[in-house]
Amino acid sequence: MTTGHPTKDEVLGYLRDRRNWGRWGADDQRGAINLITPEKRVRAALVVGPPTPPVAAIAQIAEDFVLRRMPCGHRSFLSAEEH
């Protein structure tokens, strides 16, 4: 009776036959990202479109935090010369 589940040998065959290792050459460092062409990036940007105002505001807050333009609650007890 067939269970509908693949056998161990079938699964190992899937892993062997469907892997990307070496697909773009032995010295490739990028892997599947090779499939993302400049044309695909443009198409994706057109689908997404410009950010809506709340998204733009959140992005600005995140950028300000990362660039330390906003206080984040950390206080140092050392003087500037001691840093």
C-alpha positions as CSV (number, residue, x, y, z in Angstrom):
1,M,0.0,0.0,0.0
2,T,1.3,3.5,-0.9
3,T,1.3,6.1,1.8
4,G,1.9,9.1,-0.5
5,H,5.1,10.0,1.4
6,P,8.4,9.9,-0.4
7,T,10.9,7.3,0.6
8,K,14.2,8.2,2.2
9,D,16.0,7.6,-1.1
10,E,13.6,9.9,-2.9
11,V,14.2,12.7,-0.4
12,L,17.9,12.3,-0.7
13,G,17.5,12.4,-4.5
14,Y,15.5,15.7,-4.2
15,L,18.3,17.2,-2.1
16,R,21.0,16.0,-4.6
17,D,19.2,17.0,-7.8
18,R,17.6,20.3,-6.7
19,R,20.5,22.0,-5.0
20,N,22.1,25.2,-6.3
21,W,25.6,24.4,-5.1
22,G,28.0,25.0,-8.0
23,R,25.2,26.3,-10.2
24,W,27.0,29.5,-11.1
25,G,30.6,28.1,-10.9
26,A,32.9,26.9,-8.2
27,D,34.1,30.4,-7.2
28,D,30.6,32.0,-7.0
29,Q,29.9,33.8,-3.7
30,R,26.4,35.2,-4.4
31,G,24.4,32.0,-5.0
32,A,20.7,32.4,-5.9
33,I,21.0,36.2,-5.7
34,N,22.4,35.9,-9.2
35,L,18.8,35.5,-10.3
36,I,18.0,39.1,-9.2
37,T,18.9,41.1,-12.3
38,P,18.9,44.9,-12.6
39,E,15.7,44.6,-14.7
40,K,14.0,42.6,-12.0
41,R,15.0,45.2,-9.4
42,V,13.4,47.9,-11.6
43,R,10.2,45.9,-12.0
44,A,10.0,45.3,-8.3
45,A,10.4,49.0,-7.5
46,L,7.6,49.8,-9.9
47,V,5.3,47.3,-8.2
48,V,6.0,48.7,-4.7
49,G,5.9,52.4,-5.7
50,P,6.7,55.4,-3.5
51,P,6.3,55.0,0.3
52,T,3.2,56.3,1.9
53,P,3.6,59.1,4.4
54,P,3.5,56.9,7.6
55,V,6.1,54.5,6.0
56,A,8.3,57.4,5.1
57,A,8.0,58.8,8.7
58,I,8.9,55.4,10.2
59,A,11.9,55.1,7.8
60,Q,13.1,58.6,8.9
61,I,12.8,57.8,12.6
62,A,14.7,54.6,12.0
63,E,17.4,56.5,10.1
64,D,17.7,59.1,12.8
65,F,18.0,56.5,15.5
66,V,20.7,54.6,13.6
67,L,22.6,57.8,12.8
68,R,22.2,58.9,16.5
69,R,20.5,62.1,15.7
70,M,17.9,61.4,18.3
71,P,18.5,60.7,22.0
72,C,17.9,57.1,22.8
73,G,17.9,57.3,26.6
74,H,21.5,56.4,27.1
75,R,23.5,58.8,29.3
76,S,27.2,58.7,29.8
77,F,28.8,59.7,33.1
78,L,32.2,60.2,31.4
79,S,33.4,63.5,30.1
80,A,34.3,63.9,26.4
81,E,38.0,63.7,27.3
82,E,37.5,60.3,29.1
83,H,35.8,58.6,26.1
